[in-house]
Amino acid sequence: MFSFLARRMITVFLPTLLGLSMLVFGAMHLIPGSFVDVLLGVGQDISAEQRQRVVAQYGLDQPVPVQYVKWIGNVFTGDFGTSLKSGKPVASEITSRLPVTLELAVLATIASLILAIPAGIVAAIYRGRWPDTVLRMVALLGLSVPNFLIATLLVLFVSTKWSVLPTTGFVPIADGLWPNLKSLAMPTISLGALLAASMMRMMRSSMLEEFGKEYLTVARSKGLRERSVVMTHALRNSLIPVITVLGIQTGYMLGGTVIVEQVFAIPGIGRLALDAVNQRDYPLVQGTVLFIASAFVLMNLITDVIYGLVDPRIRVGGKAQ
Amino acid sequence: MSEAAGLPMEPLVQRKRSIRKAIGSNRIAAGAALVLVLIILLAALAPWLDLGDPEKMNTPNRLLAPGEAGLMGSDKFGRDVFSRILFGTRISMVVGVAAVLVAAAVGTLIGLIAGYLGSWQEYITMRVMDVLFSFPSIVLAILIVSIIGAGFPSIVLAIALVQTPIFARIVRGSTLTVKNIEYVHAAEASGATTWLILRRHVLPNVAAPILVQLALSMSGAITMEAALSYLGLGAIPPTPSLGSMLSENRSSMEIAPWTVLYPGLALALIVLSINMFGDAVRDYMDPRIRKG
């Protein structure tokens, strides 16, 4: 297991992180002129000498590779630079927003799991009959309707027509668990719909695949009840592909939070990144994008590892794709 | 969208039945295709339908209900909602097709080279693809928009960059299978150049999964365009986009729900019909689902 993890780290994880940091860094340096302009404030009368001093102060006069090495060195010590607008360190901006995004992501994952696994099992058992058809249609809707549209429809119907839930805004958990959960209910649904739909579909097809296998015939011929055949034998094996979908989709959820946080005015990392773009706060864009993308890569590594733990064939099989 | 890449497809070389025939026999796919054709026709013919200017403000006519003004009412600036939906759909389609074609062309080329040549070319190109793939698409788009600014060129670039690795991975996988089949060895032995082998012998046999992915990518691209425009990173007002219609009409949606409901429905219908069509084609190609 350890060698499997080490191999994944060296061949995939670390090179990807390296490339990622280069891309984010390089992208920001395609605009060196405007970076200085943002720093100094556009339209101000600044002498060439003053401008030169600022350029030197930020090390922008050095060769780009040198700048990169310095920057990545700082990143490793937790220094992502300073936000141009707030003047606070980017790292502390990120850590102050992280818990909100995490709570939203965890809630959406739990809600999706609770819905998707039973729904997938039911669809597989009733394959081709009406429960299957209905569930598959709902899943297809979940895959097709974008999260911001779900969010808009929820606000339109749930908040404004029935005023059950607050329209937008976030209540911190310090102000009570129930108000906090209420403020996150609609964001959770908007964010989790895609995950729930894709997990349900994977659960269904993976269950159907197990149904065709011989060990289930053996289990049945032993006289086991259908319930235990499905719930213990088939379920355990069909969960393996669902884990992969969960891992990959949880990564995508990090992107989804950008939109959902914006729609519901939730102060998480996604909103931080979007505000940074709108305010042309480049260090903050750099920091948040690098952070979200790294989290995504880490999520994929974790998925690989769990997958290896659950299915020994993958880690023993050597060359992983 | 990620699920597609995981499902193995049957050996590509032996397939002979036509996709067209399979779609004909599948009522859902046929219905979805019909809806799609209708939407594309409406969007394409929008300038000749005499619907009124989608961008010109006409304040005396603002927030009129469907029927009072046009088929779907008017928004807070008095612009016809139906007209804006059709012109917005035009833009979605153009952005989607442009981005997906670029991604398919570049991704296929990379996948062919990586899969066929192997060795360091494969390692380098696939690591680059991994890096692009390691951004949640919206975050990659944010990065691009922060450099070149909002607007359609950056959206097309962003969507194409997001989709390229998907094509590259699929084509590489299929190429690995095809390159060990005898006719490719025969072509190599007879001295054919690499380029000729890739074009004449490998590409036609990896084409089927590319076609499926085209449909899936198209729905992803249209959703992305709408999402970016919703966030204000795409369409620049007053240009209509299904995504920006949802956000710009949010303030008036309580008194005029049609200003968000119809654009939302249109977007859902487009994505849903592309997905149903794509699903049917994919199911047809996956023998486990077809037989099972």
Contacts between the chains, C-beta under 8 A, distances in Angstrom:
chain1	res1	chain2	res2	distance
A	12	B	130	6.8
A	15	B	127	5.1
A	15	B	130	7.5
A	16	B	127	6.9
A	16	B	130	4.9
A	16	B	131	5.7
A	16	B	134	5.4
A	19	B	127	6.2
A	19	B	128	6.6
A	19	B	130	7.3
A	19	B	131	3.6
A	20	B	131	5.4
A	20	B	134	5.8
A	20	B	135	7.8
A	23	B	131	5.9
A	24	B	143	6.9
A	27	B	143	5.4
A	27	B	144	7.6
A	27	B	146	7.9
A	27	B	147	5.7
A	28	B	147	7.8
A	30	B	147	5.6
A	31	B	147	5.8
A	140	B	272	6.9
A	140	B	275	6.4
A	140	B	276	6.8
A	140	B	279	7.4
A	141	B	268	7.8
A	141	B	272	7.1
A	143	B	275	6.3
A	144	B	219	7.1
A	144	B	268	6.3
A	144	B	271	4.5
A	144	B	272	4.1
A	144	B	275	5.0
A	145	B	268	5.0
A	145	B	271	7.3
A	145	B	272	7.7
A	146	B	223	4.8
A	146	B	226	6.2
A	146	B	227	6.0
A	146	B	267	7.0
A	146	B	271	7.2
A	147	B	227	8.0
A	148	B	226	7.7
A	148	B	227	6.1
A	148	B	230	4.9
A	148	B	243	7.4
A	148	B	246	6.5
A	148	B	247	7.8
A	149	B	226	7.9
A	149	B	246	6.6
A	149	B	264	4.9
A	149	B	267	6.1
A	149	B	268	6.4
A	152	B	246	5.3
A	152	B	250	7.0
A	152	B	253	7.5
A	152	B	260	5.7
A	152	B	264	6.3
A	153	B	264	6.5
A	155	B	250	7.9
A	155	B	253	7.9
A	156	B	253	5.7
A	156	B	254	7.7
A	156	B	257	6.2
A	156	B	260	6.6
A	156	B	261	7.5
A	160	B	253	7.7
A	160	B	254	4.9
A	198	B	2	7.8
A	198	B	3	6.0
A	201	B	3	7.1
A	202	B	3	6.6
A	205	B	289	7.0
A	208	B	292	6.0
A	209	B	288	6.6
A	209	B	292	7.6
A	212	B	292	6.6
A	241	B	6	7.5
A	244	B	6	7.1
A	245	B	2	7.6
A	245	B	3	6.7
A	248	B	2	5.0
A	249	B	2	7.2
A	251	B	136	6.7
A	252	B	2	7.3
A	252	B	136	5.6
A	252	B	137	8.0
A	254	B	136	5.2
A	254	B	139	7.5
A	255	B	135	7.9
A	255	B	136	2.6
A	255	B	137	6.0
A	255	B	138	4.2
A	255	B	139	5.5
A	256	B	136	7.6
A	256	B	138	7.6
A	258	B	136	7.7
A	258	B	138	5.0
A	258	B	139	6.7
A	258	B	142	7.2
A	258	B	231	7.6
A	259	B	138	6.5
A	259	B	227	5.7
A	259	B	230	7.1
A	259	B	231	6.6
A	262	B	231	6.0
A	273	B	139	6.9
A	273	B	142	5.9
A	274	B	142	6.7
A	274	B	231	6.3
A	276	B	146	7.8
A	277	B	142	5.3
A	277	B	145	6.2
A	277	B	146	4.5
A	277	B	233	7.3
A	278	B	232	7.5
A	280	B	146	7.2
A	282	B	146	7.4
A	285	B	142	7.3
A	285	B	143	7.2
A	285	B	146	5.0
A	289	B	135	7.7
A	289	B	139	5.7
A	289	B	142	6.6
A	289	B	143	5.2
A	292	B	135	7.9
A	292	B	136	6.6
A	292	B	139	5.1
A	293	B	134	5.6
A	293	B	135	4.9
A	293	B	136	7.5
A	293	B	139	6.2
A	296	B	134	5.6
A	296	B	135	7.0
A	296	B	136	5.8
A	297	B	134	4.6
A	300	B	134	7.3
